[in-house]
Amino acid sequence: MFGILFGGSAATRANEIHSEPQFNYDFGEFIYWIKTQADQKGIPGAALAIVSREGIMYLQTWGEKAVTDDSPVTTDSIFRIASMSKTFAGTAAALLVDNNHQSWDAKVTDLFPQMRIGTGSSSQSITLKHLVSHSTGLMPHSYSNMLDDGVAYDRIKDKFHQIPTVCSPGQCYGYQNVVFSLIADVVEESTGTSYERYLEEEIFRPLDMLSASVGMDSFVDNPDSTQPHRLVRGNWRTTTTNPAYYSVAPASGINASIFDMTKWIRANLGAFPEVLPPDFLTQLHEPIISTPYGNYFNRWSGLEKAYYATGWRVFDYNGIRAIHHGGGVRGFRSEMAFVPEANVGIILLFNAESNLANDVVPVFLDNLTDSI
């Protein structure tokens, strides 16, 4: 059973809804589970969507934009999507290559001759492909602690030569926020256009992601923005925003509504071939490097093998191939995943830090595999 529940202006979006799905999937149990769990935990505000290539199969919002007022979350409400921003950065890099503005084999040190990266000589061979796949061979999470302390990206770049080299580029996986954000520098060097404008012109506008934006000002100045929340002595309280994580825009700088994100998942399912053609998507979702055990998704019981692709995680789960990314930044948590062969995807946005998000994708996939 499917439902379309809107907290915003549904009438203007009727053409986005595929009201008679060509599937027999029943997500009623999953929807009941997540709503019940969110209510039990008192999540301040949330937005959930299930989509197919053809349109929206289920969409619901609940709760408030902030616990300090009664303004409800709607389909237009803006969330920080945190590390799900990396999927846009990977696509931006792939568009550079597809449009012959850049090469996957372009070395970072050739693009930026004054820059030195890593403590080992092999790190001078880091390429654009290594950046987008977290296979630079550098120490994982390098300088994320400085972001946590509020130090902006431009002040961290000068320290790149101090990052320990732990393997040769392409030989091991090491998740990054700061180094990954060199993608913005590559975009600007290759096109003469700011990273923010490049995303707007190449992705947001072509996909009609009308409220998606990059940067802190766009978030703070938007009256539709939800507020970040943390648990304080058992109660949800609004919290502050760390501007440093906006300075690494490719890693965590995008703001979007649930409706924007339905467009994004549908695009990756192949709904808009004039923007993201089938061959382009195949390349985008092709595994590049294996990801080791240790992350929350690697501990899902149905997971068989996990990889990182071009800004996306890819994994095999109980016999199906899923494409995934999660996100978490102070006061926000998000998850999205889709299964191309089943033509279905999910997006969940919380304006609160909650481990409930860790379980959403496996529960969704278990529900899906039970229905196939």
ZAMAR-567676 format. One record per residue (C-alpha): x, y, z. Coordinates in Angstrom, 1 decimal, padded with zeros to 4 digits. Layout:
ZAMAR-567676
R     px     py     pz
R      X      Y      Z
...
END
This chain:
ZAMAR-567676
R     px     py     pz
R  000.0  000.0  000.0
R  001.3  003.4 -000.9
R  000.4  006.9  000.2
R  001.1  010.4 -000.9
R  001.0  012.7  002.1
R  002.2  016.3  001.5
R  003.0  018.9  004.1
R  003.4  021.6  001.4
R  001.9  022.8 -001.9
R  000.9  019.4 -003.4
R -001.3  020.9 -006.1
R  001.6  022.4 -008.1
R  003.4  019.0 -008.0
R  000.8  016.7 -009.3
R  002.8  015.8 -012.4
R  005.6  014.5 -010.2
R  003.5  011.8 -008.7
R  003.3  008.3 -010.2
R  000.0  007.5 -008.4
R -000.3  004.0 -009.8
R  003.0  002.3 -009.3
R  004.0 -000.5 -011.6
R  005.2 -002.5 -008.6
R  003.8 -004.8 -006.0
R  006.1 -003.6 -003.3
R  004.3 -003.0  000.0
R  006.2 -000.5  002.2
R  003.4 -000.1  004.7
R  005.3 -002.0  007.4
R  008.5 -000.1  006.8
R  006.6  003.3  006.9
R  004.8  002.3  010.2
R  008.2  001.2  011.7
R  010.0  004.4  011.0
R  007.1  006.7  012.0
R  006.7  004.7  015.3
R  010.5  004.8  016.0
R  010.7  008.5  015.3
R  007.7  009.2  017.5
R  009.2  007.1  020.4
R  012.5  009.0  020.1
R  010.6  012.4  019.8
R  012.5  013.4  016.7
R  011.7  017.1  016.2
R  011.1  017.0  012.5
R  011.5  014.6  009.6
R  010.8  014.0  005.9
R  010.5  010.7  004.1
R  010.1  009.9  000.5
R  010.0  006.7 -001.6
R  010.4  007.2 -005.3
R  010.6  005.4 -008.6
R  012.0  006.5 -011.9
R  008.5  007.6 -012.9
R  007.7  009.7 -009.9
R  007.0  009.9 -006.1
R  005.5  006.8 -004.6
R  005.2  008.0 -001.0
R  006.0  011.3  000.6
R  005.4  012.4  004.1
R  006.7  015.1  006.5
R  006.0  015.4  010.2
R  007.1  017.3  013.3
R  008.3  020.9  013.6
R  011.1  022.9  012.0
R  012.2  023.8  015.6
R  011.1  022.7  019.0
R  011.0  026.4  020.0
R  008.0  027.1  017.7
R  005.0  025.3  016.1
R  006.1  025.8  012.5
R  005.6  022.4  010.8
R  008.0  020.6  008.5
R  006.7  020.6  005.0
R  007.9  019.3  001.6
R  009.5  022.8  001.1
R  011.4  022.7  004.4
R  015.2  022.9  004.1
R  017.5  020.5  005.7
R  021.3  020.2  005.7
R  022.1  017.0  003.9
R  025.6  016.9  005.2
R  027.8  014.2  003.6
R  025.1  013.3  001.1
R  026.6  016.4 -000.6
R  029.4  014.2 -001.7
R  027.1  012.6 -004.3
R  026.7  015.9 -006.0
R  030.5  016.6 -005.9
R  031.2  013.2 -007.5
R  028.6  014.0 -010.2
R  030.1  017.5 -010.7
R  033.6  015.9 -011.2
R  032.1  013.4 -013.6
R  030.5  016.2 -015.6
R  033.9  017.9 -015.9
R  035.3  014.8 -017.4
R  032.3  014.1 -019.6
R  032.4  017.7 -021.0
R  036.2  017.4 -021.6
R  037.0  020.1 -019.1
R  039.1  017.6 -017.1
R  040.6  014.1 -017.0
R  040.1  011.4 -014.3
R  043.9  011.0 -014.5
R  044.7  014.6 -013.9
R  047.1  014.9 -011.0
R  046.2  017.3 -008.2
R  049.8  018.5 -008.1
R  049.8  019.3 -011.8
R  046.6  021.3 -011.4
R  048.0  023.1 -008.4
R  051.8  023.2 -008.8
R  052.3  025.0 -005.5
R  050.4  022.3 -003.5
R  052.1  019.4 -001.8
R  050.0  016.5 -000.4
R  051.0  013.8  002.0
R  054.2  012.7  003.6
R  055.1  010.1  001.0
R  056.3  010.6 -002.6
R  053.5  008.4 -003.9
R  050.9  011.0 -002.8
R  052.1  013.3 -005.5
R  050.3  011.0 -007.9
R  046.9  011.6 -006.5
R  044.4  012.1 -009.3
R  040.9  013.5 -009.6
R  039.5  009.9 -009.6
R  041.3  009.2 -006.3
R  039.7  012.3 -004.8
R  036.1  011.3 -005.7
R  036.5  007.7 -004.5
R  038.4  008.4 -001.2
R  041.3  006.3 -002.5
R  044.0  009.0 -002.2
R  046.0  006.7  000.2
R  046.0  009.5  002.8
R  045.2  009.0  006.5
R  041.4  008.8  006.8
R  039.4  011.8  008.1
R  042.5  014.0  007.9
R  041.9  017.3  009.6
R  038.2  016.7  010.2
R  039.1  017.5  013.8
R  040.0  021.0  012.7
R  036.7  021.4  011.1
R  035.1  020.3  014.4
R  037.0  023.0  016.0
R  035.7  025.6  013.6
R  038.7  026.0  011.4
R  037.7  026.7  007.7
R  039.0  024.8  004.7
R  041.2  027.7  003.3
R  043.2  027.7  006.6
R  043.7  023.9  006.5
R  044.9  023.6  002.9
R  048.4  024.7  003.8
R  048.8  021.7  006.0
R  048.1  019.1  003.3
R  051.7  018.2  003.1
R  051.6  017.0  006.7
R  048.9  014.4  006.1
R  050.4  010.9  006.6
R  050.6  008.8  003.5
R  049.3  005.3  004.5
R  049.4  003.6  001.0
R  049.8  004.4 -002.6
R  046.9  006.2 -004.3
R  044.2  003.7 -005.5
R  045.4  001.0 -003.2
R  043.3  001.6  000.0
R  040.2  003.4  001.1
R  040.3  006.4  003.4
R  037.2  008.6  003.9
R  037.9  012.3  003.8
R  036.1  015.6  004.2
R  038.8  018.2  003.8
R  040.9  016.5  001.0
R  037.7  015.5 -000.8
R  036.8  019.1 -001.0
R  039.6  019.8 -003.5
R  036.9  018.9 -006.0
R  035.6  022.4 -005.7
R  039.1  023.8 -006.4
R  039.3  021.5 -009.5
R  035.9  022.7 -010.7
R  036.9  026.3 -010.4
R  040.4  025.8 -011.9
R  038.9  023.9 -014.9
R  035.9  026.1 -015.6
R  036.6  029.5 -014.2
R  033.2  029.2 -012.4
R  032.6  028.9 -008.7
R  031.7  025.5 -007.4
R  028.3  026.8 -006.1
R  027.5  028.3 -009.6
R  028.6  025.1 -011.3
R  026.2  023.0 -009.3
R  023.4  025.4 -009.9
R  023.9  025.5 -013.6
R  024.8  021.9 -014.2
R  022.7  020.0 -011.7
R  020.2  022.0 -009.6
R  018.6  024.0 -012.4
R  018.4  021.3 -015.0
R  016.8  019.0 -012.5
R  014.4  021.7 -011.2
R  015.8  021.4 -007.7
R  014.4  024.8 -007.1
R  015.3  025.3 -003.4
R  018.6  023.4 -003.3
R  021.6  025.6 -002.4
R  025.2  025.6 -001.3
R  026.5  027.4  001.7
R  025.7  028.7  005.1
R  024.2  032.1  004.1
R  021.6  030.3  001.9
R  020.6  028.2  004.8
R  020.5  030.9  007.5
R  018.7  033.4  005.3
R  016.0  030.9  004.2
R  012.8  031.1  006.2
R  012.0  027.5  005.2
R  015.1  026.2  006.9
R  014.7  023.7  009.7
R  016.8  024.1  012.8
R  019.5  021.7  014.1
R  018.7  019.7  017.3
R  020.7  017.7  019.8
R  019.6  015.8  022.9
R  020.4  017.7  026.1
R  019.7  015.8  029.3
R  017.0  013.7  027.6
R  015.3  016.6  025.8
R  015.7  017.9  022.2
R  017.2  021.4  022.1
R  018.2  023.6  019.1
R  021.9  023.8  018.6
R  024.4  026.0  016.8
R  025.7  025.6  013.2
R  029.5  025.1  012.7
R  030.3  027.2  009.6
R  033.6  025.3  009.0
R  031.6  022.3  007.6
R  030.1  024.7  005.0
R  033.6  025.7  004.0
R  034.1  022.1  002.7
R  031.1  022.4  000.3
R  031.8  019.2 -001.7
R  031.8  017.2  001.5
R  028.9  018.7  003.4
R  027.8  022.1  002.0
R  024.4  021.4  000.4
R  020.9  022.4  001.7
R  017.8  020.8  000.2
R  014.2  020.0  000.8
R  012.8  016.5  000.6
R  011.1  017.4 -002.7
R  014.5  018.4 -004.1
R  016.0  015.1 -003.0
R  013.2  013.1 -004.7
R  014.5  014.7 -008.0
R  018.0  013.7 -007.1
R  017.3  010.0 -006.5
R  015.0  009.8 -009.5
R  017.8  011.3 -011.7
R  020.1  008.6 -010.5
R  017.5  006.0 -011.3
R  017.5  007.3 -014.8
R  014.5  009.6 -014.8
R  016.2  012.5 -016.6
R  018.5  011.1 -019.3
R  018.8  014.5 -020.9
R  020.7  015.6 -017.7
R  022.3  012.4 -016.5
R  022.4  009.9 -019.4
R  022.3  006.1 -018.8
R  026.0  005.6 -019.7
R  027.0  008.5 -017.4
R  025.1  006.9 -014.5
R  026.7  003.5 -015.1
R  030.1  005.2 -014.8
R  029.0  007.2 -011.8
R  027.8  004.1 -009.9
R  030.6  001.8 -010.8
R  032.6  000.6 -007.7
R  036.1  001.9 -007.5
R  037.5  000.9 -004.1
R  036.5 -001.7 -001.5
R  035.5 -000.2  001.9
R  036.6 -002.1  004.9
R  034.6 -003.3  007.9
R  034.1 -000.6  010.6
R  031.5  001.8  009.4
R  027.9  001.5  010.5
R  026.8  000.3  007.1
R  029.5 -002.4  007.0
R  027.8 -003.9  010.1
R  024.4 -004.4  008.5
R  023.6 -008.1  008.7
R  022.5 -008.4  005.1
R  025.6 -006.6  003.7
R  027.8 -008.8  001.5
R  030.4 -006.4  000.0
R  030.8 -002.6  000.1
R  032.6 -000.2 -002.2
R  033.0  003.5 -002.9
R  032.2  004.7 -006.4
R  032.2  008.3 -007.7
R  030.8  010.1 -004.7
R  028.4  007.2 -003.9
R  028.6  004.1 -001.8
R  027.8  000.9 -003.5
R  027.0 -002.4 -001.8
R  025.6 -005.8 -002.3
R  022.9 -006.6  000.2
R  021.1 -010.0  000.3
R  021.7 -010.5 -003.4
R  020.8 -007.0 -004.7
R  023.0 -004.1 -005.7
R  022.2 -000.8 -003.8
R  023.6  002.7 -004.2
R  023.7  004.7 -001.0
R  025.0  007.6  001.0
R  024.3  008.9  004.5
R  025.0  012.2  006.1
R  025.5  013.7  009.6
R  026.5  017.1  010.8
R  025.8  018.9  014.0
R  022.0  018.7  014.5
R  021.1  016.9  011.3
R  021.0  013.3  010.0
R  020.1  011.9  006.6
R  020.1  008.7  004.6
R  019.3  007.8  001.0
R  019.6  004.7 -001.1
R  018.2  003.3 -004.3
R  018.1 -000.1 -006.1
R  018.3  000.4 -009.9
R  017.1 -003.1 -010.8
R  014.0 -002.6 -008.6
R  013.5  001.0 -009.7
R  013.0  002.3 -006.2
R  014.7  004.6 -003.8
R  014.3  006.2 -000.4
R  015.3  009.5  001.2
R  015.0  010.3  004.9
R  015.9  013.7  006.4
R  016.0  014.5  010.2
R  016.6  017.9  011.8
R  018.1  016.0  014.7
R  021.1  013.8  015.5
R  019.7  010.3  016.0
R  021.2  006.8  015.5
R  017.8  005.8  014.2
R  019.0  006.9  010.8
R  021.6  004.1  010.9
R  018.9  001.4  010.7
R  016.7  003.0  008.0
R  018.4  001.6  004.9
R  018.7 -002.0  006.0
R  015.1 -002.1  007.3
R  014.0 -000.6  003.9
R  016.0 -003.1  001.9
R  014.8 -006.0  004.0
R  011.3 -004.9  003.4
R  012.1 -004.6 -000.3
R  013.7 -008.0 -000.7
R  010.7 -009.6  001.1
R  008.5 -008.0 -001.5
R  010.5 -009.0 -004.6
END
